[in-house]
Amino acid sequence: MKETDFLSAFGEINEAYIETAAATVGNAGTASPRFKRKMTVLLIAAAVCLCLMGAAAVGVMYGDSIQSWFSHEWALITKRGMSQGQLAVIDHLSQDINISKTVDDVTVTVDSATVGDDTFYLLLRAEGVKFSSRYLYNFHDVLMELSPDPRDKGGTFGGYGYQYVGRDGDGAALFLISFNYAGGGDAERDTSPLQVTLTLKDLFRDAAREKTIQKGEWVFTFTVDRSQPLEAVALPDTPVTLADYQTHSETVVWLRDIRVTNVGIRFRQDSASGTFIHADGLRLILKNGAEVGNDGGYGTPLDDASLERSYMWQFPVDLDEAAYICIGDTRLPLS
């Protein structure tokens, strides 16, 4: 497999944004050497989110829980309000953490988490100074360590990214951290708790005109509960037609062991063709016509020369309200 194909298989991002995004990427996270390349993709992806949001999103005001954040994103992306079923799913998968650390004038709180089978999200709040709608805010370093670390299993790839997402109704700055992994070919979901150590260093504003707001280090240790049951739908093996962006041709690829959950989709595909699903070609279509995209995916090679893929939905979804998965021009009904 060519290096460009390899990178495409292990994480998608629109290359048109990389040059712009790279200029905004600081030392926002670290990883062991075997994850360094994937982490670079993740950090660029986080910076891309900042570039694409621009100034318009910075002034957004919404509630201060992770449930409120997802409700805001849902309305922004689908142009619809959340149903009671959607709200119930997010509430079911969310948990309060609510631990704070203060350095001089700035208090940072790990507010809450939403947890899936191979992913979780963390919502952080920073307060104590006036955060302006004119600026973006970030930390110079973000380091997250997990115990046990799912990525320590043989053949498992994963990583995390973070982004500033605006202010809440009290003017506190909000940050979202997402973690995702795939690999190992495990059929059974690991529901054991994860101990998380999160370290944040030096809060600053803007990437282009940088100014340090508060120097210091905020260190948190907490547990993420992974025991919440998920809805899951198993789909039959199916062929899909994928576009090869390098050759400008189409290839039929079989997807096997397809499993759709509230938080994403996982499947296995033959990697011999070198053609893979790009993130913008995978969507979940709801019965009301709304579309839910994904936040990118991971690929892990398995012993049988196939590739395990895992993608996260943009937010948790009530599968009772889902109609089908759309992969390119192929529709996979969920009922």
Salt bridges, closest charged atoms under 4 A:
GLU3 OE2 - ARG37 NH1 3.18
GLU12 OE2 - ARG309 NH2 2.72
ASP117 OD2 - ARG259 NH1 2.91
ASP118 OD2 - ARG266 NH2 2.60
GLU127 OE2 - ARG125 NH1 3.45
ASP149 OD2 - ARG151 NH2 2.86
ASP152 OD1 - ARG34 NH2 3.04
ASP168 OD2 - ARG125 NH2 2.72
ASP186 OD2 - LYS153 NZ 2.98
ASP190 OD2 - ARG226 NH2 3.31
ASP202 OD2 - LYS215 NZ 3.46
ASP206 OD2 - ARG209 NH2 3.52
GLU210 OE2 - HIS140 NE2 2.79
GLU217 OE1 - LYS201 NZ 3.59
ASP237 OD2 - ARG256 NH1 3.79
ASP257 OD2 - ARG268 NE 3.09
GLU291 OE1 - ARG283 NE 3.13
ASP304 OD2 - ARG268 NH1 3.45
